[in-house]
Amino acid sequence: MAPDKNSWQIVGTDINSDAIRPIYLVTGEEAFLVDHCLRNLRRAIFPQGDNTPDYMLYDFTDQARPNLDIAQLAQDASVPPFMAPRRLIIIKRSGVWSGAGRTEELLNLIESLDDLSAVVIFSEEKVDRRQRKLMTALENKGRLVDCKRQSAAELRSWVSQYGKHLGLQIDNSAAYSLI
């Protein structure tokens, strides 16, 4: 069964089909899944490790009033990669997607991104999805990834699959005891 187009699982589909998009907006209340998506994209872009000048992190987690310079971000994304096939820029909790005040700047950023030079990932707690023009531009060029809380059945399935990935066989009762 194919994952929902906004599910966190779509990131794995993009990676496996070598179709990583130029922009991702990862949001949701499940912090583990948000980190899982960020880590998997980082590993896919930098299989040798992210200790490279082609990796940038803007982390506004501890700032009461984050102030992301979107024009500078667009400029950073336009710089050709140096030691990797693509640049990766991760922006955590910038707040720019939670209101309508920066819509035009974000639209310009999305339009400026190409498929070859950089991947920009926003990790946001809150997203105002009522901004149709912005959401449409994002979905056309990138992905909105929703990391919502998982049901017990979804978690059990994930634990079993992850166990297989590690070479372990985990039965249902053991999987349920881990969630």
Secondary structure, DSSP 8 states (H G I E B T S, - for coil): ----TTBTHHHHHHHHTT---SEEEEE-S-HHHHHHHHHHHHHHH-TT-S-STTEEEEE-TT-SS----HHHHHHHHHS--SSSSSEEEEEES--TTSSGGGHHHHHHHHHH--TTTEEEEEEES---TT-HHHHHHHHHHSEEEE-----HHHHHHHHHHHHHHTT----HHHHHHH-
